[in-house]
Amino acid sequence: MTAPAPRKRTRLSPAARREQILDEASRLVLDEGLHAVSMERLARDVGISKGLVYNYFPTRDALLAELLRREQTELRDRGMAEALAAGSFADMIRQTTRLYLEQTRDRGALIAALLSDPSVARLMEDDNRADRERTFRYCVQATRREYDLPLPLAIAAVDMLMAITGRAGRQVAEGQMDVGPATEICLELILGALGGLSRDREIKAPAIGDW
């Protein structure tokens, strides 16, 4: 099979060139797998020198980590925008859940491939931990405002209920369910559980430290 001819090099701004390299890396991962990504291949396919690729990304691992960071940042920013625009707690859950499931359907294969690389996952540990912490805190605070739950109970509930969305994401990614029905099932389960906890004040949760 003949290798594709190198693209004709065009002058781009540094930001645009950086995005072009990341876009090509994304395409390679999705079309051919993580093993297909190399600095030499990217340079050839984009139509630039290998040295220029290294100017933007010092190592292959750094490039792949940045690609993963771009995907996760887009999801986080869009999710926050949806949350802030929501007119009610139920709308916030529905809109952010749908967004997550759509991202999982459309980009889940890319994210899973990147996370499967131990070096990339290791480089992203701190970022991923910080993102999870921010999301978790926001959800706990929103849940407390809506249902007036004690902090320990809200923390325990959100921790458990976030697993529902994660499982729905796997089913959507595997083609077992469409985004629409999966979103509504998540919404019913989450709102039903939180409503039940709000009514039943006898449920206790373990004590926690500072929040």
C-alpha positions in Angstrom: 0.0 0.0 0.0 1.5 3.4 -1.0 2.0 5.9 1.7 0.0 9.1 1.4 2.0 12.0 -0.2 3.1 14.7 2.3 0.8 17.7 2.5 2.0 20.9 1.0 3.3 23.1 3.8 1.3 26.3 4.4 2.1 29.2 6.8 0.0 29.1 9.9 0.0 31.0 13.2 1.7 29.0 16.1 -1.7 28.4 17.7 -3.2 27.1 14.4 -0.2 24.9 13.7 -0.4 23.4 17.2 -4.1 22.6 16.7 -3.3 21.1 13.3 -0.8 18.8 14.8 -3.2 17.7 17.5 -6.0 17.3 15.0 -3.8 15.0 12.9 -2.8 13.0 16.0 -6.5 12.6 16.8 -7.2 11.3 13.4 -4.4 8.8 13.5 -5.5 7.4 16.9 -9.1 7.0 15.7 -8.2 5.6 12.2 -5.1 3.5 12.9 -4.6 3.2 16.6 -2.2 4.7 19.2 0.8 2.9 17.7 0.5 4.9 14.5 1.3 8.2 16.2 4.9 9.2 15.9 6.6 12.5 15.5 7.9 11.5 12.0 4.5 10.4 10.8 2.8 13.6 12.1 5.4 15.8 10.4 5.0 13.9 7.1 1.2 14.0 7.2 0.9 17.6 8.2 3.6 18.7 5.8 6.2 20.1 8.2 9.6 19.2 9.5 9.9 16.8 12.4 11.9 19.5 14.2 8.9 21.8 14.0 6.7 19.2 15.6 9.2 18.9 18.5 9.1 22.7 18.8 5.5 22.4 19.9 5.7 19.1 21.8 9.0 18.0 23.3 8.0 14.3 23.4 5.4 12.0 21.9 3.9 11.4 25.4 3.6 15.2 25.9 1.8 15.5 22.6 -0.7 12.7 23.5 -1.2 14.1 27.0 -2.0 17.5 25.4 -4.5 15.9 23.1 -6.2 14.2 26.0 -6.1 17.5 27.9 -7.8 19.3 25.0 -10.6 16.7 24.9 -11.2 16.9 28.6 -11.0 20.7 28.8 -13.6 21.0 26.0 -16.0 18.7 27.9 -15.4 20.5 31.2 -15.9 24.0 29.7 -19.0 23.0 27.8 -20.4 21.2 30.8 -19.9 24.2 33.0 -21.6 26.4 30.5 -24.6 24.1 30.3 -24.8 24.0 34.1 -24.7 27.8 34.5 -27.3 28.2 31.8 -29.7 25.6 33.3 -33.0 27.0 34.6 -33.4 24.3 37.3 -31.5 21.5 39.0 -33.3 18.9 36.8 -32.3 20.9 33.7 -28.7 21.0 34.9 -28.6 17.2 35.4 -30.3 16.5 32.0 -28.1 18.9 30.0 -24.8 18.0 31.5 -25.6 14.3 31.4 -26.6 14.5 27.7 -23.4 16.4 26.9 -21.2 13.8 28.7 -23.0 10.9 26.9 -22.7 12.6 23.5 -19.0 13.2 24.2 -18.6 9.6 25.2 -20.4 8.4 22.0 -18.4 10.7 19.7 -15.0 10.9 21.3 -15.0 8.1 23.8 -12.8 5.8 21.6 -10.2 8.6 21.4 -10.2 9.3 25.2 -10.1 5.6 26.0 -7.1 5.0 23.7 -5.2 7.9 25.2 -5.9 6.7 28.7 -4.7 3.2 27.9 -1.2 4.5 27.5 0.4 4.4 30.9 2.8 7.2 30.2 0.0 9.5 29.1 -2.2 8.6 32.0 0.7 9.3 34.4 1.3 12.7 32.9 -2.4 13.5 33.3 -2.9 12.3 36.9 -2.8 15.7 38.5 -5.0 17.3 35.9 -7.6 14.5 36.1 -7.6 14.6 39.9 -8.2 18.3 39.9 -10.9 18.1 37.3 -12.7 15.3 39.2 -12.4 17.3 42.4 -13.9 20.5 40.8 -16.8 18.6 39.3 -17.5 16.7 42.4 -17.5 19.8 44.6 -19.8 21.6 42.2 -22.3 18.7 42.2 -22.3 18.4 45.9 -22.9 22.1 46.4 -25.7 22.1 43.8 -27.3 19.1 45.4 -27.2 20.7 48.9 -28.8 23.8 47.6 -31.6 21.9 45.9 -32.4 19.3 48.6 -31.0 20.8 51.8 -29.0 17.6 52.6 -26.4 17.4 55.3 -22.9 17.7 53.8 -21.8 14.1 54.6 -25.0 12.7 53.1 -24.7 14.9 50.0 -21.1 13.8 49.5 -22.0 10.1 49.8 -25.0 10.4 47.5 -23.1 12.3 44.7 -20.2 9.9 44.8 -22.6 6.9 44.3 -24.9 8.7 41.8 -22.0 9.8 39.5 -21.4 6.1 38.9 -24.8 5.9 37.2 -23.7 8.4 34.6 -20.4 6.6 34.1 -22.2 3.3 33.5 -24.6 4.9 31.1 -21.6 6.3 29.2 -20.2 2.8 28.8 -23.5 1.5 27.5 -23.7 4.4 25.0 -20.1 3.9 23.9 -20.8 0.2 23.3 -23.9 0.9 21.3 -26.3 -0.7 23.8 -28.3 2.5 24.2 -28.9 5.8 22.5 -28.0 9.1 24.2 -31.7 10.3 24.6 -33.0 7.3 26.5 -29.8 6.9 28.6 -30.1 10.6 29.6 -33.6 10.2 30.8 -32.9 7.1 32.7 -30.0 8.8 34.5 -32.2 11.8 35.2 -35.0 9.6 36.8 -32.6 7.6 38.9 -30.7 10.6 40.2 -33.7 12.8 40.9 -35.6 9.9 42.4 -32.7 9.0 44.7 -32.1 12.5 45.9 -35.7 13.2 46.4 -36.0 10.1 48.5 -33.0 11.1 50.6 -34.4 14.6 51.1 -37.6 13.0 52.5 -35.9 10.4 54.7 -34.0 12.3 57.3 -33.2 9.1 59.2 -30.4 8.1 56.8 -27.0 8.7 58.2 -23.7 9.1 56.4 -20.2 8.7 57.9 -18.5 11.8 59.3 -16.1 13.6 57.1 -13.2 16.0 57.5 -13.0 19.5 56.3 -14.8 20.4 53.1 
